[in-house]
C-alpha cells in the first residue's frame, strides 16, 4: 500500500493554481488589510464547479473585494452565463465592481450593494448556482431561500462551515430532504482560514 507523502501541506501549497497579476495583488491586499478571501484553491474550485455544472445564472452572497467573483465571472465568460454578486458593505461593493472591471469581466458580472437576506426574498427566477459566504450565523436563515430559488439540480457551495456559527446550518442541511449534501474539512492554502469546512449541496 502506498504511503502518504511527507509534509503534505507543504506539498500542496506548492500546487497552487496559476493566477493573474490582479489576483496576486488582491491576495496581498487581503493579507495587508486582513480581508477574508477564499484564496486560489477555493477560487479555482468555484470556477471548476461553475463550468462543470454549466451554470448560467450564478448568485454570490458576500463577495468582499470581488476575489471570488472573478473566478465565477470567468466561468460565466466561458459559458455565456451571468453572475450577480451581493455585498452589504458599500466600500467593499465598490472595490469589487472595480476589480471585476479591471479583470475585464463586467459583461458577465454585476455587483449589488444590498443586504443579501433582504434581497434574496425578492428573487423569483430560478438560479443554477449559489456561492454563500456571508455571516455564518445567517446561513440557517438563508437556507430555505436557497432551496426556493435554486432549480432542481442546482448547486450550493457554502464557505466557512467549519466555524462554530455555522453549526445550526450544518445540522439542518444534512437532514433537509430538499438537499443531497456533503461537507468537507480540508487544508485550503491562502484561504481564510487555511483549515476550514466547505458544504457542497445539490437541490433535489
NULOLO-966134 format. One record per atom (N, C-alpha, C): y negated, x negated, z; atom name; chain; residue number from 0. Coordinates in nm, 2 decimals. Atoms other than C-alpha are relative to their C-alpha. Example, Ala and Ser with C-alpha at 12.3 -4.5 7.8 and 13.67 -1.06 7.14 Angstrom:
<recs>
> 0.12, -0.09, 0.00, N, A, 0
> 0.45, -1.23, 0.78, CA, A, 0
> -0.12, -0.09, 0.00, C, A, 0
> 0.11, 0.09, 0.00, N, A, 1
> 0.11, -1.37, 0.71, CA, A, 1
> -0.11, 0.08, 0.08, C, A, 1
</recs>
This chain:
<recs>
> 0.12, -0.08, 0.00, N, A, 0
> 0.00, 0.00, 0.00, CA, A, 0
> -0.12, -0.09, 0.00, C, A, 0
> 0.12, 0.08, 0.01, N, A, 1
> -0.34, -0.14, -0.10, CA, A, 1
> -0.08, 0.02, 0.13, C, A, 1
> 0.08, 0.00, -0.12, N, A, 2
> -0.57, -0.23, 0.19, CA, A, 2
> -0.15, 0.03, -0.03, C, A, 2
> 0.14, -0.02, 0.01, N, A, 3
> -0.93, -0.12, 0.24, CA, A, 3
> -0.07, -0.13, -0.02, C, A, 3
> 0.07, 0.12, 0.01, N, A, 4
> -1.17, -0.38, 0.12, CA, A, 4
> -0.08, -0.04, 0.12, C, A, 4
> 0.08, 0.04, -0.11, N, A, 5
> -1.36, -0.59, 0.37, CA, A, 5
> -0.14, 0.04, -0.02, C, A, 5
> 0.15, -0.03, 0.00, N, A, 6
> -1.71, -0.48, 0.46, CA, A, 6
> -0.03, 0.11, -0.11, C, A, 6
> 0.02, -0.10, 0.10, N, A, 7
> -1.70, -0.15, 0.26, CA, A, 7
> -0.15, 0.04, -0.01, C, A, 7
> 0.14, -0.04, 0.01, N, A, 8
> -2.06, -0.06, 0.35, CA, A, 8
> -0.08, -0.10, -0.08, C, A, 8
> 0.08, 0.10, 0.08, N, A, 9
> -2.20, -0.39, 0.21, CA, A, 9
> 0.05, 0.01, -0.14, C, A, 9
> -0.05, -0.01, 0.14, N, A, 10
> -1.98, -0.35, -0.10, CA, A, 10
> -0.06, 0.12, -0.07, C, A, 10
> 0.06, -0.12, 0.07, N, A, 11
> -2.10, 0.00, -0.18, CA, A, 11
> -0.15, 0.00, -0.01, C, A, 11
> 0.15, 0.01, 0.01, N, A, 12
> -2.46, -0.09, -0.11, CA, A, 12
> -0.03, -0.08, -0.12, C, A, 12
> 0.03, 0.08, 0.13, N, A, 13
> -2.43, -0.34, -0.40, CA, A, 13
> 0.03, 0.09, -0.12, C, A, 13
> -0.03, -0.08, 0.11, N, A, 14
> -2.31, -0.05, -0.62, CA, A, 14
> -0.10, 0.11, -0.02, C, A, 14
> 0.10, -0.10, 0.02, N, A, 15
> -2.63, 0.14, -0.61, CA, A, 15
> -0.03, 0.02, -0.15, C, A, 15
> 0.03, -0.03, 0.14, N, A, 16
> -2.72, 0.32, -0.94, CA, A, 16
> -0.13, -0.07, -0.04, C, A, 16
> 0.13, 0.05, 0.05, N, A, 17
> -2.98, 0.16, -1.16, CA, A, 17
> -0.10, 0.11, -0.01, C, A, 17
> 0.10, -0.10, 0.01, N, A, 18
> -3.31, 0.34, -1.15, CA, A, 18
> -0.13, -0.06, -0.04, C, A, 18
> 0.12, 0.04, 0.06, N, A, 19
> -3.66, 0.33, -1.28, CA, A, 19
> -0.09, -0.07, 0.10, C, A, 19
> 0.10, 0.06, -0.09, N, A, 20
> -3.96, 0.13, -1.15, CA, A, 20
> -0.07, 0.11, 0.09, C, A, 20
> 0.06, -0.10, -0.08, N, A, 21
> -4.11, 0.46, -1.04, CA, A, 21
> 0.09, 0.04, 0.12, C, A, 21
> -0.08, -0.04, -0.11, N, A, 22
> -3.81, 0.55, -0.83, CA, A, 22
> 0.01, -0.12, 0.11, C, A, 22
> 0.01, 0.11, -0.10, N, A, 23
> -3.81, 0.20, -0.67, CA, A, 23
> -0.13, 0.00, 0.08, C, A, 23
> 0.13, -0.01, -0.07, N, A, 24
> -4.18, 0.25, -0.59, CA, A, 24
> 0.00, 0.11, 0.10, C, A, 24
> 0.00, -0.11, -0.09, N, A, 25
> -4.11, 0.58, -0.43, CA, A, 25
> 0.09, -0.03, 0.12, C, A, 25
> -0.08, 0.05, -0.11, N, A, 26
> -3.83, 0.42, -0.22, CA, A, 26
> -0.08, -0.09, 0.09, C, A, 26
> 0.09, 0.09, -0.08, N, A, 27
> -4.07, 0.15, -0.10, CA, A, 27
> -0.10, 0.08, 0.08, C, A, 27
> 0.10, -0.08, -0.06, N, A, 28
> -4.33, 0.41, -0.03, CA, A, 28
> 0.06, 0.08, 0.12, C, A, 28
> -0.07, -0.08, -0.10, N, A, 29
> -4.08, 0.62, 0.17, CA, A, 29
> 0.03, -0.09, 0.12, C, A, 29
> -0.02, 0.09, -0.11, N, A, 30
> -3.99, 0.32, 0.38, CA, A, 30
> -0.13, -0.03, 0.08, C, A, 30
> 0.12, 0.04, -0.06, N, A, 31
> -4.35, 0.23, 0.44, CA, A, 31
> -0.06, 0.12, 0.08, C, A, 31
> 0.06, -0.11, -0.06, N, A, 32
> -4.46, 0.58, 0.53, CA, A, 32
> 0.09, 0.09, 0.08, C, A, 32
> -0.10, -0.07, -0.07, N, A, 33
> -4.14, 0.69, 0.69, CA, A, 33
> 0.02, 0.15, -0.05, C, A, 33
> -0.02, -0.13, 0.07, N, A, 34
> -4.09, 0.98, 0.44, CA, A, 34
> 0.15, 0.01, -0.02, C, A, 34
> -0.14, -0.01, 0.03, N, A, 35
> -3.73, 1.10, 0.44, CA, A, 35
> 0.03, 0.04, -0.14, C, A, 35
> -0.04, -0.03, 0.14, N, A, 36
> -3.58, 1.09, 0.09, CA, A, 36
> 0.15, -0.01, -0.01, C, A, 36
> -0.14, -0.01, 0.01, N, A, 37
> -3.23, 1.14, -0.04, CA, A, 37
> 0.06, -0.14, -0.04, C, A, 37
> -0.05, 0.13, 0.04, N, A, 38
> -3.20, 0.78, -0.18, CA, A, 38
> 0.07, 0.01, -0.14, C, A, 38
> -0.05, 0.01, 0.14, N, A, 39
> -3.04, 0.67, -0.51, CA, A, 39
> 0.14, 0.06, -0.01, C, A, 39
> -0.14, -0.05, 0.01, N, A, 40
> -2.68, 0.77, -0.43, CA, A, 40
> 0.00, 0.15, 0.00, C, A, 40
> 0.00, -0.14, 0.00, N, A, 41
> -2.75, 1.13, -0.34, CA, A, 41
> -0.09, 0.05, -0.12, C, A, 41
> 0.08, -0.03, 0.12, N, A, 42
> -3.02, 1.14, -0.62, CA, A, 42
> 0.09, 0.00, -0.12, C, A, 42
> -0.09, 0.00, 0.11, N, A, 43
> -2.76, 1.04, -0.87, CA, A, 43
> 0.11, 0.11, 0.01, C, A, 43
> -0.10, -0.11, -0.02, N, A, 44
> -2.51, 1.29, -0.72, CA, A, 44
> -0.07, 0.13, -0.05, C, A, 44
> 0.07, -0.12, 0.05, N, A, 45
> -2.77, 1.56, -0.78, CA, A, 45
> 0.00, 0.01, -0.15, C, A, 45
> 0.01, 0.01, 0.14, N, A, 46
> -2.81, 1.45, -1.14, CA, A, 46
> 0.14, 0.04, -0.06, C, A, 46
> -0.14, -0.02, 0.05, N, A, 47
> -2.43, 1.44, -1.20, CA, A, 47
> 0.05, 0.14, 0.02, C, A, 47
> -0.04, -0.14, -0.02, N, A, 48
> -2.37, 1.78, -1.04, CA, A, 48
> -0.07, 0.10, -0.09, C, A, 48
> 0.08, -0.09, 0.09, N, A, 49
> -2.65, 1.95, -1.23, CA, A, 49
> 0.04, -0.01, -0.14, C, A, 49
> -0.05, 0.02, 0.14, N, A, 50
> -2.53, 1.80, -1.56, CA, A, 50
> 0.14, 0.06, -0.01, C, A, 50
> -0.13, -0.05, 0.01, N, A, 51
> -2.17, 1.88, -1.49, CA, A, 51
> 0.02, 0.15, 0.00, C, A, 51
> 0.00, -0.15, -0.01, N, A, 52
> -2.24, 2.24, -1.40, CA, A, 52
> -0.08, 0.07, -0.11, C, A, 52
> 0.08, -0.06, 0.10, N, A, 53
> -2.47, 2.29, -1.69, CA, A, 53
> -0.11, 0.09, 0.05, C, A, 53
> 0.10, -0.09, -0.06, N, A, 54
> -2.73, 2.43, -1.46, CA, A, 54
> -0.13, 0.01, -0.08, C, A, 54
> 0.12, -0.03, 0.08, N, A, 55
> -3.02, 2.59, -1.65, CA, A, 55
> -0.12, 0.04, 0.09, C, A, 55
> 0.11, -0.05, -0.10, N, A, 56
> -3.21, 2.74, -1.35, CA, A, 56
> 0.03, -0.06, 0.13, C, A, 56
> -0.02, 0.07, -0.12, N, A, 57
> -3.24, 2.50, -1.06, CA, A, 57
> -0.12, 0.02, 0.10, C, A, 57
> 0.10, -0.01, -0.11, N, A, 58
> -3.42, 2.55, -0.73, CA, A, 58
> 0.02, -0.11, 0.10, C, A, 58
> 0.00, 0.10, -0.10, N, A, 59
> -3.51, 2.28, -0.49, CA, A, 59
> -0.08, 0.05, 0.12, C, A, 59
> 0.07, -0.04, -0.12, N, A, 60
> -3.60, 2.38, -0.13, CA, A, 60
> -0.04, -0.12, 0.08, C, A, 60
> 0.05, 0.12, -0.07, N, A, 61
> -3.81, 2.10, 0.01, CA, A, 61
> 0.01, -0.12, -0.09, C, A, 61
> -0.01, 0.12, 0.10, N, A, 62
> -3.90, 1.80, -0.22, CA, A, 62
> -0.08, -0.12, 0.05, C, A, 62
> 0.09, 0.12, -0.05, N, A, 63
> -4.15, 1.58, -0.02, CA, A, 63
> -0.08, -0.05, -0.12, C, A, 63
> 0.07, 0.06, 0.11, N, A, 64
> -4.28, 1.34, -0.28, CA, A, 64
> 0.06, 0.01, -0.13, C, A, 64
> -0.06, -0.03, 0.13, N, A, 65
> -4.05, 1.46, -0.55, CA, A, 65
> 0.10, -0.10, -0.05, C, A, 65
> -0.10, 0.09, 0.03, N, A, 66
> -3.80, 1.18, -0.54, CA, A, 66
> 0.13, 0.07, -0.05, C, A, 66
> -0.12, -0.07, 0.05, N, A, 67
> -3.50, 1.41, -0.56, CA, A, 67
> -0.03, 0.09, -0.12, C, A, 67
> 0.03, -0.08, 0.11, N, A, 68
> -3.68, 1.64, -0.80, CA, A, 68
> 0.01, -0.08, -0.13, C, A, 68
> 0.00, 0.08, 0.12, N, A, 69
> -3.70, 1.36, -1.05, CA, A, 69
> 0.15, 0.00, -0.06, C, A, 69
> -0.14, 0.00, 0.05, N, A, 70
> -3.32, 1.34, -1.07, CA, A, 70
> 0.04, 0.14, -0.05, C, A, 70
> -0.04, -0.14, 0.05, N, A, 71
> -3.28, 1.72, -1.10, CA, A, 71
> -0.07, 0.03, -0.13, C, A, 71
> 0.07, -0.02, 0.13, N, A, 72
> -3.55, 1.73, -1.37, CA, A, 72
> 0.05, -0.08, -0.11, C, A, 72
> -0.07, 0.08, 0.11, N, A, 73
> -3.38, 1.45, -1.56, CA, A, 73
> 0.12, 0.08, -0.05, C, A, 73
> -0.11, -0.08, 0.05, N, A, 74
> -3.07, 1.67, -1.57, CA, A, 74
> -0.05, 0.12, -0.08, C, A, 74
> 0.05, -0.11, 0.08, N, A, 75
> -3.28, 1.96, -1.69, CA, A, 75
> -0.05, -0.04, -0.14, C, A, 75
> 0.05, 0.06, 0.13, N, A, 76
> -3.43, 1.74, -1.97, CA, A, 76
> 0.12, -0.01, -0.09, C, A, 76
> -0.12, 0.02, 0.08, N, A, 77
> -3.07, 1.68, -2.08, CA, A, 77
> 0.06, 0.13, -0.05, C, A, 77
> -0.07, -0.13, 0.02, N, A, 78
> -2.96, 2.04, -2.07, CA, A, 78
> -0.09, 0.11, -0.05, C, A, 78
> 0.10, -0.11, 0.04, N, A, 79
> -3.28, 2.23, -2.16, CA, A, 79
> -0.02, 0.09, 0.12, C, A, 79
> 0.02, -0.09, -0.11, N, A, 80
> -3.29, 2.37, -1.81, CA, A, 80
> -0.14, -0.02, 0.06, C, A, 80
> 0.13, 0.01, -0.06, N, A, 81
> -3.58, 2.41, -1.57, CA, A, 81
> 0.02, 0.00, 0.15, C, A, 81
> 0.00, 0.01, -0.14, N, A, 82
> -3.64, 2.31, -1.21, CA, A, 82
> -0.13, 0.05, 0.06, C, A, 82
> 0.11, -0.04, -0.08, N, A, 83
> -3.86, 2.48, -0.96, CA, A, 83
> 0.02, -0.06, 0.14, C, A, 83
> -0.01, 0.07, -0.13, N, A, 84
> -3.93, 2.26, -0.65, CA, A, 84
> -0.10, 0.06, 0.09, C, A, 84
> 0.09, -0.06, -0.10, N, A, 85
> -4.08, 2.43, -0.34, CA, A, 85
> -0.02, -0.10, 0.11, C, A, 85
> 0.04, 0.09, -0.10, N, A, 86
> -4.27, 2.22, -0.09, CA, A, 86
> -0.11, 0.07, 0.08, C, A, 86
> 0.09, -0.07, -0.08, N, A, 87
> -4.46, 2.37, 0.21, CA, A, 87
> -0.13, -0.09, 0.03, C, A, 87
> 0.11, 0.09, -0.03, N, A, 88
> -4.68, 2.06, 0.27, CA, A, 88
> -0.09, -0.02, -0.13, C, A, 88
> 0.08, 0.00, 0.12, N, A, 89
> -4.98, 2.07, 0.03, CA, A, 89
> -0.02, -0.14, -0.05, C, A, 89
> 0.01, 0.14, 0.04, N, A, 90
> -5.03, 1.69, 0.02, CA, A, 90
> 0.13, -0.05, -0.07, C, A, 90
> -0.13, 0.04, 0.06, N, A, 91
> -4.66, 1.63, -0.05, CA, A, 91
> 0.02, 0.07, -0.13, C, A, 91
> -0.02, -0.07, 0.13, N, A, 92
> -4.66, 1.90, -0.32, CA, A, 92
> -0.08, -0.06, -0.11, C, A, 92
> 0.09, 0.07, 0.10, N, A, 93
> -4.95, 1.73, -0.50, CA, A, 93
> 0.06, -0.13, -0.04, C, A, 93
> -0.06, 0.13, 0.04, N, A, 94
> -4.78, 1.40, -0.48, CA, A, 94
> 0.13, 0.02, -0.08, C, A, 94
> -0.12, -0.02, 0.07, N, A, 95
> -4.45, 1.54, -0.60, CA, A, 95
> -0.03, 0.04, -0.15, C, A, 95
> 0.04, -0.04, 0.13, N, A, 96
> -4.62, 1.70, -0.90, CA, A, 96
> -0.05, -0.12, -0.08, C, A, 96
> 0.05, 0.12, 0.07, N, A, 97
> -4.80, 1.37, -0.98, CA, A, 97
> 0.12, -0.09, -0.04, C, A, 97
> -0.11, 0.09, 0.03, N, A, 98
> -4.47, 1.18, -0.96, CA, A, 98
> 0.09, 0.06, -0.11, C, A, 98
> -0.07, -0.06, 0.11, N, A, 99
> -4.30, 1.43, -1.19, CA, A, 99
> -0.07, -0.03, -0.13, C, A, 99
> 0.09, 0.03, 0.12, N, A, 100
> -4.59, 1.38, -1.44, CA, A, 100
> 0.02, -0.15, -0.04, C, A, 100
> -0.02, 0.14, 0.03, N, A, 101
> -4.55, 1.00, -1.41, CA, A, 101
> 0.13, -0.03, -0.06, C, A, 101
> -0.14, 0.01, 0.06, N, A, 102
> -4.18, 1.04, -1.49, CA, A, 102
> 0.01, 0.07, -0.14, C, A, 102
> -0.01, -0.07, 0.13, N, A, 103
> -4.27, 1.25, -1.80, CA, A, 103
> 0.09, 0.12, 0.00, C, A, 103
> -0.10, -0.11, -0.02, N, A, 104
> -4.08, 1.55, -1.67, CA, A, 104
> -0.06, 0.13, 0.02, C, A, 104
> 0.07, -0.13, -0.03, N, A, 105
> -4.34, 1.82, -1.64, CA, A, 105
> 0.05, 0.12, -0.09, C, A, 105
> -0.05, -0.11, 0.09, N, A, 106
> -4.19, 2.01, -1.93, CA, A, 106
> 0.12, 0.07, 0.06, C, A, 106
> -0.12, -0.06, -0.05, N, A, 107
> -3.88, 2.07, -1.73, CA, A, 107
> 0.00, 0.03, 0.15, C, A, 107
> 0.01, -0.02, -0.14, N, A, 108
> -4.01, 2.10, -1.38, CA, A, 108
> -0.14, 0.04, 0.05, C, A, 108
> 0.13, -0.04, -0.07, N, A, 109
> -4.28, 2.26, -1.16, CA, A, 109
> 0.02, -0.01, 0.15, C, A, 109
> 0.01, 0.00, -0.15, N, A, 110
> -4.38, 2.22, -0.80, CA, A, 110
> -0.08, 0.11, 0.05, C, A, 110
> 0.07, -0.11, -0.07, N, A, 111
> -4.48, 2.52, -0.59, CA, A, 111
> -0.03, -0.04, 0.14, C, A, 111
> 0.04, 0.02, -0.14, N, A, 112
> -4.67, 2.47, -0.27, CA, A, 112
> 0.01, 0.14, 0.08, C, A, 112
> -0.03, -0.13, -0.06, N, A, 113
> -4.51, 2.76, -0.08, CA, A, 113
> 0.09, -0.02, 0.12, C, A, 113
> -0.10, -0.01, -0.10, N, A, 114
> -4.31, 2.85, 0.23, CA, A, 114
> 0.13, 0.04, -0.06, C, A, 114
> -0.12, -0.03, 0.07, N, A, 115
> -3.96, 2.84, 0.10, CA, A, 115
> 0.07, 0.13, 0.05, C, A, 115
> -0.06, -0.12, -0.05, N, A, 116
> -3.83, 3.11, 0.33, CA, A, 116
> -0.07, 0.13, -0.05, C, A, 116
> 0.08, -0.12, 0.05, N, A, 117
> -4.11, 3.35, 0.23, CA, A, 117
> 0.02, 0.02, -0.15, C, A, 117
> 0.00, -0.01, 0.15, N, A, 118
> -4.09, 3.27, -0.14, CA, A, 118
> 0.14, 0.04, -0.04, C, A, 118
> -0.13, -0.03, 0.04, N, A, 119
> -3.71, 3.29, -0.15, CA, A, 119
> 0.03, 0.15, 0.00, C, A, 119
> -0.02, -0.14, -0.01, N, A, 120
> -3.72, 3.66, -0.05, CA, A, 120
> -0.05, 0.07, -0.13, C, A, 120
> 0.06, -0.06, 0.12, N, A, 121
> -3.92, 3.73, -0.37, CA, A, 121
> 0.08, -0.03, -0.13, C, A, 121
> -0.07, 0.04, 0.12, N, A, 122
> -3.68, 3.57, -0.61, CA, A, 122
> 0.11, 0.11, -0.04, C, A, 122
> -0.09, -0.10, 0.04, N, A, 123
> -3.48, 3.82, -0.81, CA, A, 123
> 0.10, -0.05, -0.11, C, A, 123
> -0.09, 0.04, 0.11, N, A, 124
> -3.34, 3.64, -1.12, CA, A, 124
> 0.11, -0.10, 0.05, C, A, 124
> -0.10, 0.09, -0.05, N, A, 125
> -3.01, 3.46, -1.08, CA, A, 125
> -0.02, -0.14, -0.03, C, A, 125
> 0.01, 0.14, 0.01, N, A, 126
> -3.00, 3.09, -1.03, CA, A, 126
> 0.14, -0.07, -0.02, C, A, 126
> -0.13, 0.07, 0.02, N, A, 127
> -2.74, 2.83, -1.12, CA, A, 127
> 0.03, -0.11, 0.10, C, A, 127
> -0.02, 0.12, -0.09, N, A, 128
> -2.80, 2.55, -0.87, CA, A, 128
> -0.12, 0.00, 0.10, C, A, 128
> 0.11, 0.01, -0.10, N, A, 129
> -2.99, 2.52, -0.54, CA, A, 129
> 0.03, -0.13, 0.08, C, A, 129
> 0.00, 0.11, -0.09, N, A, 130
> -3.06, 2.20, -0.35, CA, A, 130
> -0.09, 0.03, 0.12, C, A, 130
> 0.07, -0.04, -0.12, N, A, 131
> -3.16, 2.27, 0.01, CA, A, 131
> -0.02, -0.12, 0.09, C, A, 131
> 0.04, 0.11, -0.08, N, A, 132
> -3.35, 2.01, 0.21, CA, A, 132
> -0.13, 0.03, 0.08, C, A, 132
> 0.12, -0.05, -0.08, N, A, 133
> -3.59, 2.20, 0.44, CA, A, 133
> 0.04, -0.03, 0.15, C, A, 133
> -0.03, 0.02, -0.14, N, A, 134
> -3.60, 2.21, 0.82, CA, A, 134
> 0.15, 0.05, 0.03, C, A, 134
> -0.15, -0.03, -0.01, N, A, 135
> -3.23, 2.22, 0.93, CA, A, 135
> 0.02, 0.13, 0.08, C, A, 135
> -0.02, -0.12, -0.07, N, A, 136
> -3.28, 2.50, 1.18, CA, A, 136
> -0.03, 0.12, -0.08, C, A, 136
> 0.03, -0.12, 0.10, N, A, 137
> -3.39, 2.72, 0.88, CA, A, 137
> 0.12, 0.02, -0.09, C, A, 137
> -0.11, -0.01, 0.10, N, A, 138
> -3.06, 2.66, 0.69, CA, A, 138
> 0.07, 0.13, 0.02, C, A, 138
> -0.08, -0.12, -0.02, N, A, 139
> -2.88, 2.95, 0.85, CA, A, 139
> -0.08, 0.12, -0.05, C, A, 139
> 0.08, -0.11, 0.05, N, A, 140
> -3.17, 3.19, 0.78, CA, A, 140
> -0.01, 0.00, -0.15, C, A, 140
> 0.01, 0.01, 0.14, N, A, 141
> -3.18, 3.07, 0.42, CA, A, 141
> 0.13, 0.03, -0.07, C, A, 141
> -0.14, -0.02, 0.06, N, A, 142
> -2.80, 3.11, 0.36, CA, A, 142
> 0.02, 0.13, -0.07, C, A, 142
> -0.02, -0.12, 0.07, N, A, 143
> -2.80, 3.48, 0.28, CA, A, 143
> -0.09, 0.01, -0.13, C, A, 143
> 0.08, 0.00, 0.12, N, A, 144
> -3.09, 3.43, 0.04, CA, A, 144
> 0.06, -0.08, -0.11, C, A, 144
> -0.07, 0.08, 0.10, N, A, 145
> -2.90, 3.16, -0.14, CA, A, 145
> 0.12, 0.08, -0.06, C, A, 145
> -0.12, -0.08, 0.05, N, A, 146
> -2.59, 3.39, -0.16, CA, A, 146
> -0.05, 0.11, -0.10, C, A, 146
> 0.05, -0.11, 0.08, N, A, 147
> -2.81, 3.66, -0.31, CA, A, 147
> -0.05, -0.04, -0.14, C, A, 147
> 0.07, 0.04, 0.13, N, A, 148
> -2.99, 3.46, -0.58, CA, A, 148
> 0.09, -0.09, -0.09, C, A, 148
> -0.09, 0.08, 0.08, N, A, 149
> -2.71, 3.23, -0.69, CA, A, 149
> 0.10, 0.09, -0.08, C, A, 149
> -0.10, -0.08, 0.08, N, A, 150
> -2.49, 3.37, -0.97, CA, A, 150
> 0.14, -0.04, 0.05, C, A, 150
> -0.13, 0.03, -0.02, N, A, 151
> -2.12, 3.38, -0.93, CA, A, 151
> 0.04, -0.13, -0.07, C, A, 151
> -0.03, 0.13, 0.05, N, A, 152
> -2.00, 3.02, -0.98, CA, A, 152
> -0.12, -0.10, 0.02, C, A, 152
> 0.12, 0.08, -0.02, N, A, 153
> -2.35, 2.89, -0.89, CA, A, 153
> 0.03, -0.10, 0.12, C, A, 153
> -0.03, 0.11, -0.09, N, A, 154
> -2.37, 2.57, -0.68, CA, A, 154
> -0.11, -0.02, 0.10, C, A, 154
> 0.10, 0.04, -0.11, N, A, 155
> -2.54, 2.49, -0.35, CA, A, 155
> 0.04, -0.13, 0.06, C, A, 155
> -0.01, 0.13, -0.07, N, A, 156
> -2.59, 2.14, -0.21, CA, A, 156
> -0.10, 0.00, 0.11, C, A, 156
> 0.09, 0.01, -0.12, N, A, 157
> -2.73, 2.12, 0.14, CA, A, 157
> 0.00, -0.14, 0.06, C, A, 157
> 0.01, 0.13, -0.05, N, A, 158
> -2.85, 1.79, 0.27, CA, A, 158
> -0.01, 0.00, 0.15, C, A, 158
> 0.02, 0.02, -0.15, N, A, 159
> -2.85, 1.65, 0.63, CA, A, 159
> 0.08, 0.10, 0.09, C, A, 159
> -0.07, -0.09, -0.09, N, A, 160
> -2.58, 1.88, 0.76, CA, A, 160
> 0.07, -0.07, 0.11, C, A, 160
> -0.05, 0.07, -0.12, N, A, 161
> -2.48, 1.60, 1.00, CA, A, 161
> -0.10, 0.01, 0.12, C, A, 161
> 0.10, -0.02, -0.11, N, A, 162
> -2.79, 1.69, 1.20, CA, A, 162
> 0.04, 0.12, 0.09, C, A, 162
> -0.04, -0.11, -0.10, N, A, 163
> -2.73, 1.90, 1.52, CA, A, 163
> -0.06, 0.13, -0.03, C, A, 163
> 0.06, -0.13, 0.03, N, A, 164
> -2.98, 2.16, 1.40, CA, A, 164
> 0.07, 0.07, -0.11, C, A, 164
> -0.07, -0.06, 0.11, N, A, 165
> -2.75, 2.23, 1.10, CA, A, 165
> 0.13, 0.06, 0.05, C, A, 165
> -0.13, -0.05, -0.05, N, A, 166
> -2.46, 2.33, 1.33, CA, A, 166
> 0.03, 0.14, -0.03, C, A, 166
> -0.02, -0.14, 0.02, N, A, 167
> -2.51, 2.70, 1.31, CA, A, 167
> 0.03, 0.03, -0.15, C, A, 167
> -0.03, -0.01, 0.14, N, A, 168
> -2.53, 2.68, 0.93, CA, A, 168
> 0.14, -0.04, -0.04, C, A, 168
> -0.13, 0.05, 0.03, N, A, 169
> -2.22, 2.47, 0.91, CA, A, 169
> 0.11, 0.09, 0.04, C, A, 169
> -0.10, -0.09, -0.05, N, A, 170
> -2.02, 2.71, 1.12, CA, A, 170
> 0.00, 0.13, -0.08, C, A, 170
> 0.01, -0.13, 0.08, N, A, 171
> -2.15, 3.01, 0.92, CA, A, 171
> 0.06, -0.01, -0.14, C, A, 171
> -0.04, 0.00, 0.14, N, A, 172
> -2.09, 2.90, 0.57, CA, A, 172
> 0.15, -0.02, -0.02, C, A, 172
> -0.14, 0.03, 0.01, N, A, 173
> -1.74, 2.78, 0.63, CA, A, 173
> 0.09, 0.13, 0.02, C, A, 173
> -0.07, -0.13, -0.02, N, A, 174
> -1.64, 3.14, 0.74, CA, A, 174
> -0.05, 0.11, -0.09, C, A, 174
> 0.06, -0.10, 0.08, N, A, 175
> -1.85, 3.32, 0.49, CA, A, 175
> 0.08, 0.02, -0.13, C, A, 175
> -0.08, -0.03, 0.12, N, A, 176
> -1.64, 3.49, 0.21, CA, A, 176
> -0.08, -0.01, -0.13, C, A, 176
> 0.08, 0.02, 0.12, N, A, 177
> -1.93, 3.45, -0.03, CA, A, 177
> 0.01, -0.14, -0.06, C, A, 177
> 0.00, 0.14, 0.04, N, A, 178
> -1.86, 3.08, -0.05, CA, A, 178
> 0.13, -0.07, 0.01, C, A, 178
> -0.10, 0.11, -0.01, N, A, 179
> -1.60, 2.81, -0.12, CA, A, 179
> -0.07, -0.13, 0.03, C, A, 179
> 0.09, 0.11, -0.04, N, A, 180
> -1.73, 2.51, 0.06, CA, A, 180
> 0.08, -0.12, 0.06, C, A, 180
> -0.05, 0.12, -0.07, N, A, 181
> -1.66, 2.15, 0.17, CA, A, 181
> -0.12, -0.08, 0.05, C, A, 181
> 0.10, 0.09, -0.06, N, A, 182
> -1.87, 1.93, 0.40, CA, A, 182
> 0.06, -0.14, 0.01, C, A, 182
> -0.04, 0.14, 0.01, N, A, 183
> -1.85, 1.55, 0.36, CA, A, 183
> -0.09, -0.08, 0.09, C, A, 183
> 0.07, 0.10, -0.07, N, A, 184
> -1.96, 1.29, 0.61, CA, A, 184
> 0.01, -0.13, -0.06, C, A, 184
> -0.02, 0.11, 0.09, N, A, 185
> -2.04, 0.98, 0.42, CA, A, 185
> -0.11, -0.11, 0.03, C, A, 185
> 0.10, 0.11, 0.00, N, A, 186
> -2.22, 0.64, 0.40, CA, A, 186
> -0.08, 0.01, -0.13, C, A, 186
> 0.09, -0.03, 0.12, N, A, 187
> -2.52, 0.70, 0.17, CA, A, 187
> -0.11, -0.10, 0.00, C, A, 187
> 0.10, 0.11, 0.00, N, A, 188
> -2.72, 0.38, 0.11, CA, A, 188
> -0.14, 0.06, -0.04, C, A, 188
> 0.14, -0.03, 0.02, N, A, 189
> -3.10, 0.43, 0.12, CA, A, 189
> -0.03, 0.15, 0.03, C, A, 189
> 0.02, -0.14, -0.04, N, A, 190
> -3.05, 0.80, 0.23, CA, A, 190
> -0.07, 0.00, 0.14, C, A, 190
> 0.06, -0.01, -0.13, N, A, 191
> -3.24, 0.92, 0.54, CA, A, 191
> 0.07, 0.11, 0.08, C, A, 191
> -0.05, 0.13, -0.04, N, A, 192
> -3.03, 0.86, 0.75, CA, A, 192
> 0.12, -0.04, -0.09, C, A, 192
> -0.10, 0.05, 0.09, N, A, 193
> -2.77, 0.64, 0.58, CA, A, 193
> 0.14, 0.06, 0.02, C, A, 193
> -0.13, -0.07, -0.03, N, A, 194
> -2.47, 0.81, 0.76, CA, A, 194
> -0.04, 0.14, 0.03, C, A, 194
> 0.04, -0.14, -0.02, N, A, 195
> -2.50, 1.18, 0.72, CA, A, 195
> 0.10, 0.09, -0.07, C, A, 195
> -0.09, -0.10, 0.06, N, A, 196
> -2.33, 1.50, 0.60, CA, A, 196
> -0.06, 0.07, -0.11, C, A, 196
> 0.05, -0.08, 0.11, N, A, 197
> -2.36, 1.69, 0.28, CA, A, 197
> 0.10, 0.12, -0.01, C, A, 197
> -0.08, -0.12, 0.03, N, A, 198
> -2.24, 2.05, 0.22, CA, A, 198
> -0.01, 0.04, -0.14, C, A, 198
> -0.01, -0.04, 0.14, N, A, 199
> -2.12, 2.14, -0.13, CA, A, 199
> 0.07, 0.13, 0.00, C, A, 199
> -0.05, -0.13, -0.01, N, A, 200
> -2.06, 2.50, -0.19, CA, A, 200
> -0.01, 0.07, -0.14, C, A, 200
> 0.01, -0.08, 0.12, N, A, 201
> -1.98, 2.74, -0.48, CA, A, 201
> 0.00, 0.14, 0.04, C, A, 201
> 0.01, -0.14, -0.03, N, A, 202
> -2.08, 3.10, -0.48, CA, A, 202
> 0.12, 0.07, -0.07, C, A, 202
> -0.12, -0.06, 0.05, N, A, 203
> -1.77, 3.31, -0.53, CA, A, 203
> -0.01, 0.16, 0.00, C, A, 203
</recs>
